[in-house]
Amino acid sequence: MKRFLQGVLGYGVGSIFILMILFSAILASLLRFTTLDTHTLNQISLIAGLSILAFGGLLAAYKGQQKGWLTGLLTGFIFIVIMMLFQIVFENRWVSLAQLSYFGGLLLAASLGGMIGINMPQRRT
């Protein structure tokens, strides 16, 4: 159980937050210093968000070493709940229906990443 929680909270959610902050800085730089329009950047951010959640689920399942789909799903769920709380507290706005469908895609990506991560070969040292 300790390894499971450490994989989800430590490796999964932690890596997602670090990668999201890093990619947000990259997107902000692209928006500022290039002529890309916001529609293109929205598509890039959608693909990046799905990829980052899949990677977070993969890493959590790889480190947790049990129930890959559940590990990925829990990792994605924790991240989404934190994002919803940030939106409610700081923007004083509830979640829209379009956001719920986006969050569903993120959950699916994290779960799929967990399925892949649990089946990756473990390194023995």
ChimeraX commands (.cxc) that place a marker at each C-alpha (Angstrom):
marker #1 position 0.00,0.00,0.00 radius 0.5
marker #1 position 2.85,2.36,0.80 radius 0.5
marker #1 position 4.45,1.76,-2.61 radius 0.5
marker #1 position 1.05,2.30,-4.29 radius 0.5
marker #1 position 0.48,5.68,-2.61 radius 0.5
marker #1 position 4.07,6.72,-3.14 radius 0.5
marker #1 position 3.70,5.92,-6.83 radius 0.5
marker #1 position 0.44,7.83,-7.17 radius 0.5
marker #1 position 1.15,10.88,-5.02 radius 0.5
marker #1 position 4.91,11.13,-5.29 radius 0.5
marker #1 position 5.79,10.08,-8.78 radius 0.5
marker #1 position 2.50,10.41,-10.67 radius 0.5
marker #1 position 0.97,13.65,-9.45 radius 0.5
marker #1 position 4.36,15.22,-8.76 radius 0.5
marker #1 position 5.62,14.59,-12.29 radius 0.5
marker #1 position 2.35,15.86,-13.76 radius 0.5
marker #1 position 2.61,19.16,-11.88 radius 0.5
marker #1 position 6.27,19.64,-12.80 radius 0.5
marker #1 position 5.63,18.90,-16.48 radius 0.5
marker #1 position 2.51,21.07,-16.58 radius 0.5
marker #1 position 4.38,24.05,-15.12 radius 0.5
marker #1 position 7.26,23.54,-17.54 radius 0.5
marker #1 position 4.98,23.18,-20.55 radius 0.5
marker #1 position 2.90,26.19,-19.49 radius 0.5
marker #1 position 6.06,28.30,-19.54 radius 0.5
marker #1 position 6.89,26.97,-23.02 radius 0.5
marker #1 position 3.38,27.75,-24.29 radius 0.5
marker #1 position 3.47,31.23,-22.76 radius 0.5
marker #1 position 6.80,31.87,-24.50 radius 0.5
marker #1 position 5.40,30.64,-27.80 radius 0.5
marker #1 position 2.40,32.90,-27.44 radius 0.5
marker #1 position 4.56,35.89,-26.57 radius 0.5
marker #1 position 7.41,35.52,-29.06 radius 0.5
marker #1 position 5.79,33.89,-32.10 radius 0.5
marker #1 position 2.85,34.63,-34.34 radius 0.5
marker #1 position 0.93,31.47,-33.44 radius 0.5
marker #1 position -2.75,32.10,-32.86 radius 0.5
marker #1 position -4.61,30.96,-29.78 radius 0.5
marker #1 position -6.54,28.26,-31.68 radius 0.5
marker #1 position -3.30,26.48,-32.58 radius 0.5
marker #1 position -1.99,26.86,-29.03 radius 0.5
marker #1 position -5.25,25.41,-27.66 radius 0.5
marker #1 position -4.74,22.31,-29.81 radius 0.5
marker #1 position -1.11,22.02,-28.72 radius 0.5
marker #1 position -2.10,22.37,-25.06 radius 0.5
marker #1 position -4.79,19.67,-25.45 radius 0.5
marker #1 position -2.28,17.21,-26.90 radius 0.5
marker #1 position 0.30,18.16,-24.29 radius 0.5
marker #1 position -2.18,17.76,-21.42 radius 0.5
marker #1 position -3.22,14.31,-22.59 radius 0.5
marker #1 position 0.41,13.27,-23.07 radius 0.5
marker #1 position 1.49,14.60,-19.68 radius 0.5
marker #1 position -1.37,12.83,-17.87 radius 0.5
marker #1 position -0.58,9.61,-19.72 radius 0.5
marker #1 position 3.06,9.95,-18.69 radius 0.5
marker #1 position 2.08,10.65,-15.08 radius 0.5
marker #1 position -0.15,7.56,-15.00 radius 0.5
marker #1 position 2.62,5.52,-16.62 radius 0.5
marker #1 position 5.19,6.64,-14.06 radius 0.5
marker #1 position 2.84,6.10,-11.12 radius 0.5
marker #1 position 1.98,2.56,-12.24 radius 0.5
marker #1 position 5.61,1.76,-13.00 radius 0.5
marker #1 position 6.70,2.83,-9.52 radius 0.5
marker #1 position 3.61,1.53,-7.71 radius 0.5
marker #1 position 3.84,-1.91,-9.37 radius 0.5
marker #1 position 0.19,-2.89,-8.97 radius 0.5
marker #1 position -3.17,-2.37,-10.71 radius 0.5
marker #1 position -2.01,-0.11,-13.53 radius 0.5
marker #1 position -5.40,1.14,-14.69 radius 0.5
marker #1 position -6.45,1.97,-11.12 radius 0.5
marker #1 position -3.15,3.67,-10.37 radius 0.5
marker #1 position -3.41,5.80,-13.49 radius 0.5
marker #1 position -7.06,6.58,-12.85 radius 0.5
marker #1 position -6.36,7.63,-9.26 radius 0.5
marker #1 position -3.41,9.77,-10.38 radius 0.5
marker #1 position -5.56,11.55,-12.95 radius 0.5
marker #1 position -8.44,11.93,-10.51 radius 0.5
marker #1 position -6.26,13.54,-7.85 radius 0.5
marker #1 position -4.80,15.95,-10.40 radius 0.5
marker #1 position -8.25,16.88,-11.73 radius 0.5
marker #1 position -9.70,17.44,-8.25 radius 0.5
marker #1 position -6.80,19.75,-7.42 radius 0.5
marker #1 position -7.35,21.69,-10.66 radius 0.5
marker #1 position -11.09,21.97,-9.96 radius 0.5
marker #1 position -10.40,23.27,-6.45 radius 0.5
marker #1 position -7.96,25.85,-7.82 radius 0.5
marker #1 position -10.59,27.02,-10.29 radius 0.5
marker #1 position -13.33,27.23,-7.69 radius 0.5
marker #1 position -11.19,29.02,-5.10 radius 0.5
marker #1 position -9.13,31.38,-7.27 radius 0.5
marker #1 position -11.43,32.06,-10.22 radius 0.5
marker #1 position -14.70,31.76,-8.30 radius 0.5
marker #1 position -16.16,29.73,-11.16 radius 0.5
marker #1 position -17.71,26.27,-11.28 radius 0.5
marker #1 position -16.69,23.61,-13.78 radius 0.5
marker #1 position -18.43,23.76,-17.17 radius 0.5
marker #1 position -19.71,20.85,-19.22 radius 0.5
marker #1 position -16.92,21.31,-21.79 radius 0.5
marker #1 position -14.35,21.07,-19.00 radius 0.5
marker #1 position -15.95,17.89,-17.71 radius 0.5
marker #1 position -15.50,16.25,-21.10 radius 0.5
marker #1 position -11.88,17.44,-21.17 radius 0.5
marker #1 position -11.36,16.02,-17.67 radius 0.5
marker #1 position -12.87,12.72,-18.82 radius 0.5
marker #1 position -10.30,12.57,-21.60 radius 0.5
marker #1 position -7.54,13.30,-19.11 radius 0.5
marker #1 position -8.77,10.48,-16.87 radius 0.5
marker #1 position -8.81,8.11,-19.82 radius 0.5
marker #1 position -5.28,9.13,-20.83 radius 0.5
marker #1 position -3.94,8.68,-17.29 radius 0.5
marker #1 position -5.61,5.27,-17.01 radius 0.5
marker #1 position -4.18,4.18,-20.35 radius 0.5
marker #1 position -0.75,5.39,-19.25 radius 0.5
marker #1 position -1.12,3.32,-16.08 radius 0.5
marker #1 position -1.94,0.23,-18.15 radius 0.5
marker #1 position 1.20,0.76,-20.19 radius 0.5
marker #1 position 3.35,1.56,-17.14 radius 0.5
marker #1 position 2.45,-1.58,-15.22 radius 0.5
marker #1 position 3.50,-3.73,-18.18 radius 0.5
marker #1 position 6.91,-2.12,-18.60 radius 0.5
marker #1 position 9.79,-4.36,-17.54 radius 0.5
marker #1 position 11.23,-3.59,-14.11 radius 0.5
marker #1 position 14.93,-2.83,-13.80 radius 0.5
marker #1 position 16.79,-4.94,-11.29 radius 0.5
marker #1 position 19.81,-3.43,-9.59 radius 0.5
marker link #1:1,2 radius 0.2
marker link #1:2,3 radius 0.2
marker link #1:3,4 radius 0.2
marker link #1:4,5 radius 0.2
marker link #1:5,6 radius 0.2
marker link #1:6,7 radius 0.2
marker link #1:7,8 radius 0.2
marker link #1:8,9 radius 0.2
marker link #1:9,10 radius 0.2
marker link #1:10,11 radius 0.2
marker link #1:11,12 radius 0.2
marker link #1:12,13 radius 0.2
marker link #1:13,14 radius 0.2
marker link #1:14,15 radius 0.2
marker link #1:15,16 radius 0.2
marker link #1:16,17 radius 0.2
marker link #1:17,18 radius 0.2
marker link #1:18,19 radius 0.2
marker link #1:19,20 radius 0.2
marker link #1:20,21 radius 0.2
marker link #1:21,22 radius 0.2
marker link #1:22,23 radius 0.2
marker link #1:23,24 radius 0.2
marker link #1:24,25 radius 0.2
marker link #1:25,26 radius 0.2
marker link #1:26,27 radius 0.2
marker link #1:27,28 radius 0.2
marker link #1:28,29 radius 0.2
marker link #1:29,30 radius 0.2
marker link #1:30,31 radius 0.2
marker link #1:31,32 radius 0.2
marker link #1:32,33 radius 0.2
marker link #1:33,34 radius 0.2
marker link #1:34,35 radius 0.2
marker link #1:35,36 radius 0.2
marker link #1:36,37 radius 0.2
marker link #1:37,38 radius 0.2
marker link #1:38,39 radius 0.2
marker link #1:39,40 radius 0.2
marker link #1:40,41 radius 0.2
marker link #1:41,42 radius 0.2
marker link #1:42,43 radius 0.2
marker link #1:43,44 radius 0.2
marker link #1:44,45 radius 0.2
marker link #1:45,46 radius 0.2
marker link #1:46,47 radius 0.2
marker link #1:47,48 radius 0.2
marker link #1:48,49 radius 0.2
marker link #1:49,50 radius 0.2
marker link #1:50,51 radius 0.2
marker link #1:51,52 radius 0.2
marker link #1:52,53 radius 0.2
marker link #1:53,54 radius 0.2
marker link #1:54,55 radius 0.2
marker link #1:55,56 radius 0.2
marker link #1:56,57 radius 0.2
marker link #1:57,58 radius 0.2
marker link #1:58,59 radius 0.2
marker link #1:59,60 radius 0.2
marker link #1:60,61 radius 0.2
marker link #1:61,62 radius 0.2
marker link #1:62,63 radius 0.2
marker link #1:63,64 radius 0.2
marker link #1:64,65 radius 0.2
marker link #1:65,66 radius 0.2
marker link #1:66,67 radius 0.2
marker link #1:67,68 radius 0.2
marker link #1:68,69 radius 0.2
marker link #1:69,70 radius 0.2
marker link #1:70,71 radius 0.2
marker link #1:71,72 radius 0.2
marker link #1:72,73 radius 0.2
marker link #1:73,74 radius 0.2
marker link #1:74,75 radius 0.2
marker link #1:75,76 radius 0.2
marker link #1:76,77 radius 0.2
marker link #1:77,78 radius 0.2
marker link #1:78,79 radius 0.2
marker link #1:79,80 radius 0.2
marker link #1:80,81 radius 0.2
marker link #1:81,82 radius 0.2
marker link #1:82,83 radius 0.2
marker link #1:83,84 radius 0.2
marker link #1:84,85 radius 0.2
marker link #1:85,86 radius 0.2
marker link #1:86,87 radius 0.2
marker link #1:87,88 radius 0.2
marker link #1:88,89 radius 0.2
marker link #1:89,90 radius 0.2
marker link #1:90,91 radius 0.2
marker link #1:91,92 radius 0.2
marker link #1:92,93 radius 0.2
marker link #1:93,94 radius 0.2
marker link #1:94,95 radius 0.2
marker link #1:95,96 radius 0.2
marker link #1:96,97 radius 0.2
marker link #1:97,98 radius 0.2
marker link #1:98,99 radius 0.2
marker link #1:99,100 radius 0.2
marker link #1:100,101 radius 0.2
marker link #1:101,102 radius 0.2
marker link #1:102,103 radius 0.2
marker link #1:103,104 radius 0.2
marker link #1:104,105 radius 0.2
marker link #1:105,106 radius 0.2
marker link #1:106,107 radius 0.2
marker link #1:107,108 radius 0.2
marker link #1:108,109 radius 0.2
marker link #1:109,110 radius 0.2
marker link #1:110,111 radius 0.2
marker link #1:111,112 radius 0.2
marker link #1:112,113 radius 0.2
marker link #1:113,114 radius 0.2
marker link #1:114,115 radius 0.2
marker link #1:115,116 radius 0.2
marker link #1:116,117 radius 0.2
marker link #1:117,118 radius 0.2
marker link #1:118,119 radius 0.2
marker link #1:119,120 radius 0.2
marker link #1:120,121 radius 0.2
marker link #1:121,122 radius 0.2
marker link #1:122,123 radius 0.2
marker link #1:123,124 radius 0.2
marker link #1:124,125 radius 0.2
view
